[in-house]
Amino acid sequence: MGCRTALPGRPHPGPGRHRAAAGRGRGRRRRGARDAVLLTRLTQRLAVDLYDQLHSWIGGAIRRGIDAGEFTDCEADEVATLLMALSDGFGIRLMPDDPRIDLASAQEAI
């Protein structure tokens, strides 16, 4: 009788050894779940940082517009927040091709 193989060219692990291999799989799943959590946290921090930078840029553009007399005096940071929320909302509706909104009307509204 020849050696049993789990995979071609690899010897069968023998009695009891399959449990150890299964345990390693659980460890990989735990590491995979932990890595997914870390990646989610990193992605969240990057998104928050990106929004902070974008908010600063928009707020600065509004302040420059106020200083140049192009915009009426307002709370630039509050308007920047509203403008970002409006842009995000239109973006979310445009991505799935919502038939009630198109790019031209979103741009006009913003």
TIVO-2410 file (N, C-alpha, C; in nm, 3 decimals):
# residues 110
REC num residu      c1      c2      c3 atome chaine
REC   1      M   0.085  -0.117   0.000     N      A
REC   1      M   0.000   0.000   0.000    CA      A
REC   1      M   0.090   0.123   0.000     C      A
REC   2      G   0.059   0.218  -0.087     N      A
REC   2      G   0.141   0.338  -0.100    CA      A
REC   2      G   0.101   0.445   0.000     C      A
REC   3      C   0.173   0.553  -0.002     N      A
REC   3      C   0.147   0.667   0.087    CA      A
REC   3      C   0.024   0.742   0.037     C      A
REC   4      R  -0.068   0.770   0.127     N      A
REC   4      R  -0.185   0.849   0.088    CA      A
REC   4      R  -0.142   0.995   0.078     C      A
REC   5      T  -0.199   1.067  -0.017     N      A
REC   5      T  -0.162   1.209  -0.031    CA      A
REC   5      T  -0.285   1.296  -0.022     C      A
REC   6      A  -0.267   1.411   0.042     N      A
REC   6      A  -0.375   1.508   0.051    CA      A
REC   6      A  -0.383   1.585  -0.081     C      A
REC   7      L  -0.270   1.618  -0.134     N      A
REC   7      L  -0.260   1.687  -0.262    CA      A
REC   7      L  -0.155   1.614  -0.344     C      A
REC   8      P  -0.164   1.620  -0.474     N      A
REC   8      P  -0.063   1.551  -0.555    CA      A
REC   8      P   0.078   1.596  -0.516     C      A
REC   9      G   0.165   1.496  -0.492     N      A
REC   9      G   0.303   1.527  -0.459    CA      A
REC   9      G   0.327   1.562  -0.314     C      A
REC  10      R   0.222   1.567  -0.231     N      A
REC  10      R   0.238   1.600  -0.089    CA      A
REC  10      R   0.188   1.483  -0.006     C      A
REC  11      P   0.265   1.439   0.091     N      A
REC  11      P   0.221   1.326   0.172    CA      A
REC  11      P   0.102   1.363   0.260     C      A
REC  12      H   0.020   1.265   0.289     N      A
REC  12      H  -0.093   1.285   0.379    CA      A
REC  12      H  -0.037   1.322   0.516     C      A
REC  13      P  -0.097   1.416   0.588     N      A
REC  13      P  -0.040   1.459   0.715    CA      A
REC  13      P  -0.042   1.353   0.823     C      A
REC  14      G  -0.119   1.248   0.808     N      A
REC  14      G  -0.124   1.142   0.909    CA      A
REC  14      G  -0.229   1.170   1.014     C      A
REC  15      P  -0.255   1.070   1.099     N      A
REC  15      P  -0.360   1.085   1.199    CA      A
REC  15      P  -0.329   1.198   1.297     C      A
REC  16      G  -0.430   1.278   1.326     N      A
REC  16      G  -0.419   1.384   1.425    CA      A
REC  16      G  -0.356   1.513   1.375     C      A
REC  17      R  -0.283   1.507   1.269     N      A
REC  17      R  -0.215   1.627   1.219    CA      A
REC  17      R  -0.310   1.724   1.150     C      A
REC  18      H  -0.421   1.675   1.099     N      A
REC  18      H  -0.516   1.763   1.032    CA      A
REC  18      H  -0.575   1.865   1.128     C      A
REC  19      R  -0.584   1.829   1.257     N      A
REC  19      R  -0.637   1.924   1.356    CA      A
REC  19      R  -0.544   2.044   1.371     C      A
REC  20      A  -0.415   2.019   1.372     N      A
REC  20      A  -0.319   2.129   1.384    CA      A
REC  20      A  -0.329   2.220   1.262     C      A
REC  21      A  -0.343   2.161   1.146     N      A
REC  21      A  -0.356   2.242   1.024    CA      A
REC  21      A  -0.484   2.324   1.030     C      A
REC  22      A  -0.592   2.265   1.082     N      A
REC  22      A  -0.718   2.340   1.093    CA      A
REC  22      A  -0.702   2.456   1.189     C      A
REC  23      G  -0.627   2.435   1.296     N      A
REC  23      G  -0.603   2.544   1.391    CA      A
REC  23      G  -0.530   2.660   1.327     C      A
REC  24      R  -0.435   2.627   1.240     N      A
REC  24      R  -0.364   2.735   1.169    CA      A
REC  24      R  -0.460   2.813   1.081     C      A
REC  25      G  -0.559   2.748   1.025     N      A
REC  25      G  -0.658   2.817   0.943    CA      A
REC  25      G  -0.739   2.917   1.024     C      A
REC  26      R  -0.774   2.875   1.148     N      A
REC  26      R  -0.848   2.967   1.234    CA      A
REC  26      R  -0.763   3.090   1.267     C      A
REC  27      G  -0.633   3.068   1.289     N      A
REC  27      G  -0.543   3.180   1.316    CA      A
REC  27      G  -0.536   3.274   1.198     C      A
REC  28      R  -0.535   3.218   1.079     N      A
REC  28      R  -0.534   3.302   0.959    CA      A
REC  28      R  -0.663   3.383   0.948     C      A
REC  29      R  -0.775   3.317   0.981     N      A
REC  29      R  -0.903   3.389   0.975    CA      A
REC  29      R  -0.905   3.502   1.078     C      A
REC  30      R  -0.852   3.474   1.198     N      A
REC  30      R  -0.847   3.580   1.300    CA      A
REC  30      R  -0.759   3.695   1.254     C      A
REC  31      R  -0.641   3.660   1.199     N      A
REC  31      R  -0.552   3.765   1.148    CA      A
REC  31      R  -0.619   3.840   1.034     C      A
REC  32      G  -0.691   3.768   0.949     N      A
REC  32      G  -0.762   3.832   0.839    CA      A
REC  32      G  -0.867   3.930   0.889     C      A
REC  33      A  -0.941   3.890   0.993     N      A
REC  33      A  -1.043   3.978   1.050    CA      A
REC  33      A  -0.977   4.099   1.116     C      A
REC  34      R  -0.867   4.074   1.189     N      A
REC  34      R  -0.794   4.185   1.252    CA      A
REC  34      R  -0.739   4.281   1.147     C      A
REC  35      D  -0.682   4.226   1.040     N      A
REC  35      D  -0.630   4.310   0.933    CA      A
REC  35      D  -0.741   4.391   0.868     C      A
REC  36      A  -0.858   4.331   0.852     N      A
REC  36      A  -0.972   4.403   0.793    CA      A
REC  36      A  -1.013   4.519   0.882     C      A
REC  37      V  -1.013   4.498   1.014     N      A
REC  37      V  -1.047   4.606   1.108    CA      A
REC  37      V  -0.943   4.717   1.099     C      A
REC  38      L  -0.815   4.680   1.097     N      A
REC  38      L  -0.709   4.781   1.087    CA      A
REC  38      L  -0.718   4.858   0.956     C      A
REC  39      L  -0.746   4.786   0.847     N      A
REC  39      L  -0.760   4.852   0.718    CA      A
REC  39      L  -0.879   4.947   0.719     C      A
REC  40      T  -0.989   4.906   0.782     N      A
REC  40      T  -1.107   4.992   0.792    CA      A
REC  40      T  -1.074   5.118   0.871     C      A
REC  41      R  -1.001   5.102   0.982     N      A
REC  41      R  -0.964   5.218   1.063    CA      A
REC  41      R  -0.871   5.311   0.985     C      A
REC  42      L  -0.775   5.253   0.914     N      A
REC  42      L  -0.683   5.334   0.834    CA      A
REC  42      L  -0.758   5.407   0.724     C      A
REC  43      T  -0.847   5.337   0.657     N      A
REC  43      T  -0.927   5.399   0.551    CA      A
REC  43      T  -1.012   5.511   0.607     C      A
REC  44      Q  -1.070   5.489   0.724     N      A
REC  44      Q  -1.152   5.592   0.788    CA      A
REC  44      Q  -1.067   5.715   0.819     C      A
REC  45      R  -0.946   5.693   0.875     N      A
REC  45      R  -0.859   5.808   0.906    CA      A
REC  45      R  -0.819   5.882   0.780     C      A
REC  46      L  -0.790   5.809   0.673     N      A
REC  46      L  -0.754   5.874   0.546    CA      A
REC  46      L  -0.871   5.954   0.491     C      A
REC  47      A  -0.991   5.899   0.499     N      A
REC  47      A  -1.110   5.970   0.450    CA      A
REC  47      A  -1.134   6.097   0.531     C      A
REC  48      V  -1.121   6.088   0.663     N      A
REC  48      V  -1.140   6.206   0.749    CA      A
REC  48      V  -1.036   6.311   0.716     C      A
REC  49      D  -0.911   6.268   0.697     N      A
REC  49      D  -0.804   6.361   0.661    CA      A
REC  49      D  -0.832   6.426   0.525     C      A
REC  50      L  -0.877   6.346   0.429     N      A
REC  50      L  -0.910   6.400   0.298    CA      A
REC  50      L  -1.021   6.504   0.308     C      A
REC  51      Y  -1.126   6.472   0.383     N      A
REC  51      Y  -1.236   6.567   0.400    CA      A
REC  51      Y  -1.191   6.693   0.473     C      A
REC  52      D  -1.101   6.679   0.571     N      A
REC  52      D  -1.048   6.797   0.639    CA      A
REC  52      D  -0.973   6.887   0.541     C      A
REC  53      Q  -0.891   6.828   0.458     N      A
REC  53      Q  -0.816   6.906   0.359    CA      A
REC  53      Q  -0.911   6.972   0.259     C      A
REC  54      L  -1.009   6.897   0.213     N      A
REC  54      L  -1.106   6.951   0.118    CA      A
REC  54      L  -1.186   7.064   0.182     C      A
REC  55      H  -1.226   7.046   0.307     N      A
REC  55      H  -1.301   7.148   0.379    CA      A
REC  55      H  -1.218   7.275   0.392     C      A
REC  56      S  -1.091   7.260   0.425     N      A
REC  56      S  -1.002   7.376   0.436    CA      A
REC  56      S  -0.988   7.448   0.301     C      A
REC  57      W  -0.973   7.371   0.196     N      A
REC  57      W  -0.956   7.430   0.063    CA      A
REC  57      W  -1.083   7.506   0.022     C      A
REC  58      I  -1.200   7.444   0.040     N      A
REC  58      I  -1.326   7.510   0.004    CA      A
REC  58      I  -1.348   7.634   0.091     C      A
REC  59      G  -1.323   7.620   0.222     N      A
REC  59      G  -1.339   7.734   0.313    CA      A
REC  59      G  -1.247   7.849   0.273     C      A
REC  60      G  -1.124   7.817   0.234     N      A
REC  60      G  -1.031   7.920   0.189    CA      A
REC  60      G  -1.077   7.988   0.062     C      A
REC  61      A  -1.132   7.910  -0.031     N      A
REC  61      A  -1.183   7.967  -0.157    CA      A
REC  61      A  -1.300   8.061  -0.128     C      A
REC  62      I  -1.385   8.023  -0.034     N      A
REC  62      I  -1.499   8.108   0.003    CA      A
REC  62      I  -1.449   8.237   0.067     C      A
REC  63      R  -1.353   8.225   0.158     N      A
REC  63      R  -1.297   8.346   0.223    CA      A
REC  63      R  -1.232   8.439   0.120     C      A
REC  64      R  -1.159   8.380   0.025     N      A
REC  64      R  -1.098   8.464  -0.081    CA      A
REC  64      R  -1.206   8.533  -0.164     C      A
REC  65      G  -1.316   8.461  -0.190     N      A
REC  65      G  -1.427   8.520  -0.263    CA      A
REC  65      G  -1.493   8.634  -0.187     C      A
REC  66      I  -1.504   8.619  -0.056     N      A
REC  66      I  -1.560   8.725   0.028    CA      A
REC  66      I  -1.468   8.847   0.024     C      A
REC  67      D  -1.337   8.822   0.042     N      A
REC  67      D  -1.238   8.931   0.040    CA      A
REC  67      D  -1.236   9.005  -0.094     C      A
REC  68      A  -1.260   8.932  -0.202     N      A
REC  68      A  -1.259   8.993  -0.336    CA      A
REC  68      A  -1.393   9.057  -0.372     C      A
REC  69      G  -1.493   9.040  -0.285     N      A
REC  69      G  -1.624   9.098  -0.312    CA      A
REC  69      G  -1.711   9.012  -0.404     C      A
REC  70      E  -1.666   8.889  -0.432     N      A
REC  70      E  -1.743   8.799  -0.518    CA      A
REC  70      E  -1.858   8.731  -0.442     C      A
REC  71      F  -1.841   8.713  -0.312     N      A
REC  71      F  -1.943   8.651  -0.228    CA      A
REC  71      F  -1.982   8.749  -0.117     C      A
REC  72      T  -2.104   8.737  -0.071     N      A
REC  72      T  -2.145   8.817   0.045    CA      A
REC  72      T  -2.083   8.757   0.169     C      A
REC  73      D  -2.070   8.838   0.272     N      A
REC  73      D  -2.009   8.793   0.397    CA      A
REC  73      D  -2.092   8.678   0.455     C      A
REC  74      C  -2.023   8.573   0.499     N      A
REC  74      C  -2.090   8.457   0.557    CA      A
REC  74      C  -1.990   8.383   0.643     C      A
REC  75      E  -2.037   8.279   0.712     N      A
REC  75      E  -1.949   8.191   0.788    CA      A
REC  75      E  -1.890   8.090   0.689     C      A
REC  76      A  -1.768   8.113   0.646     N      A
REC  76      A  -1.707   8.032   0.540    CA      A
REC  76      A  -1.702   7.884   0.575     C      A
REC  77      D  -1.670   7.850   0.699     N      A
REC  77      D  -1.662   7.709   0.737    CA      A
REC  77      D  -1.798   7.640   0.733     C      A
REC  78      E  -1.902   7.711   0.776     N      A
REC  78      E  -2.037   7.653   0.770    CA      A
REC  78      E  -2.082   7.633   0.625     C      A
REC  79      V  -2.053   7.730   0.541     N      A
REC  79      V  -2.090   7.718   0.400    CA      A
REC  79      V  -2.010   7.606   0.334     C      A
REC  80      A  -1.883   7.592   0.371     N      A
REC  80      A  -1.801   7.484   0.316    CA      A
REC  80      A  -1.859   7.347   0.353     C      A
REC  81      T  -1.904   7.333   0.478     N      A
REC  81      T  -1.967   7.208   0.521    CA      A
REC  81      T  -2.093   7.180   0.441     C      A
REC  82      L  -2.176   7.281   0.422     N      A
REC  82      L  -2.299   7.263   0.345    CA      A
REC  82      L  -2.270   7.229   0.199     C      A
REC  83      L  -2.170   7.296   0.142     N      A
REC  83      L  -2.134   7.270   0.003    CA      A
REC  83      L  -2.081   7.127  -0.015     C      A
REC  84      M  -2.000   7.082   0.080     N      A
REC  84      M  -1.950   6.945   0.073    CA      A
REC  84      M  -2.063   6.843   0.087     C      A
REC  85      A  -2.157   6.868   0.178     N      A
REC  85      A  -2.271   6.777   0.195    CA      A
REC  85      A  -2.357   6.774   0.069     C      A
REC  86      L  -2.378   6.889   0.010     N      A
REC  86      L  -2.456   6.897  -0.114    CA      A
REC  86      L  -2.387   6.821  -0.226     C      A
REC  87      S  -2.256   6.841  -0.238     N      A
REC  87      S  -2.179   6.771  -0.342    CA      A
REC  87      S  -2.180   6.621  -0.321     C      A
REC  88      D  -2.162   6.577  -0.196     N      A
REC  88      D  -2.166   6.434  -0.165    CA      A
REC  88      D  -2.302   6.374  -0.199     C      A
REC  89      G  -2.406   6.446  -0.163     N      A
REC  89      G  -2.541   6.396  -0.191    CA      A
REC  89      G  -2.567   6.379  -0.340     C      A
REC  90      F  -2.527   6.478  -0.418     N      A
REC  90      F  -2.543   6.464  -0.563    CA      A
REC  90      F  -2.457   6.351  -0.616     C      A
REC  91      G  -2.334   6.340  -0.565     N      A
REC  91      G  -2.246   6.232  -0.611    CA      A
REC  91      G  -2.304   6.095  -0.586     C      A
REC  92      I  -2.362   6.077  -0.468     N      A
REC  92      I  -2.424   5.948  -0.434    CA      A
REC  92      I  -2.539   5.917  -0.529     C      A
REC  93      R  -2.615   6.017  -0.567     N      A
REC  93      R  -2.728   5.994  -0.658    CA      A
REC  93      R  -2.683   5.976  -0.802     C      A
REC  94      L  -2.573   6.039  -0.840     N      A
REC  94      L  -2.525   6.026  -0.978    CA      A
REC  94      L  -2.458   5.892  -1.005     C      A
REC  95      M  -2.393   5.834  -0.904     N      A
REC  95      M  -2.320   5.708  -0.926    CA      A
REC  95      M  -2.409   5.596  -0.979     C      A
REC  96      P  -2.527   5.574  -0.923     N      A
REC  96      P  -2.609   5.464  -0.978    CA      A
REC  96      P  -2.699   5.507  -1.095     C      A
REC  97      D  -2.670   5.624  -1.152     N      A
REC  97      D  -2.751   5.675  -1.265    CA      A
REC  97      D  -2.897   5.696  -1.226     C      A
REC  98      D  -2.920   5.763  -1.117     N      A
REC  98      D  -3.056   5.798  -1.075    CA      A
REC  98      D  -3.119   5.881  -1.187     C      A
REC  99      P  -3.230   5.836  -1.243     N      A
REC  99      P  -3.289   5.906  -1.357    CA      A
REC  99      P  -3.346   6.044  -1.321     C      A
REC 100      R  -3.362   6.072  -1.193     N      A
REC 100      R  -3.419   6.201  -1.153    CA      A
REC 100      R  -3.316   6.312  -1.145     C      A
REC 101      I  -3.188   6.278  -1.163     N      A
REC 101      I  -3.083   6.380  -1.154    CA      A
REC 101      I  -2.976   6.350  -1.259     C      A
REC 102      D  -2.925   6.454  -1.322     N      A
REC 102      D  -2.814   6.435  -1.415    CA      A
REC 102      D  -2.700   6.529  -1.376     C      A
REC 103      L  -2.585   6.510  -1.438     N      A
REC 103      L  -2.466   6.584  -1.401    CA      A
REC 103      L  -2.485   6.735  -1.420     C      A
REC 104      A  -2.547   6.775  -1.529     N      A
REC 104      A  -2.567   6.918  -1.555    CA      A
REC 104      A  -2.651   6.984  -1.447     C      A
REC 105      S  -2.760   6.919  -1.406     N      A
REC 105      S  -2.845   6.980  -1.304    CA      A
REC 105      S  -2.776   6.981  -1.168     C      A
REC 106      A  -2.694   6.880  -1.139     N      A
REC 106      A  -2.618   6.878  -1.013    CA      A
REC 106      A  -2.517   6.992  -1.013     C      A
REC 107      Q  -2.445   7.009  -1.123     N      A
REC 107      Q  -2.348   7.118  -1.132    CA      A
REC 107      Q  -2.415   7.254  -1.120     C      A
REC 108      E  -2.531   7.269  -1.181     N      A
REC 108      E  -2.603   7.397  -1.173    CA      A
REC 108      E  -2.647   7.426  -1.029     C      A
REC 109      A  -2.693   7.322  -0.959     N      A
REC 109      A  -2.739   7.342  -0.822    CA      A
REC 109      A  -2.623   7.376  -0.728     C      A
REC 110      I  -2.510   7.314  -0.750     N      A
REC 110      I  -2.394   7.339  -0.664    CA      A
REC 110      I  -2.338   7.476  -0.696     C      A
***
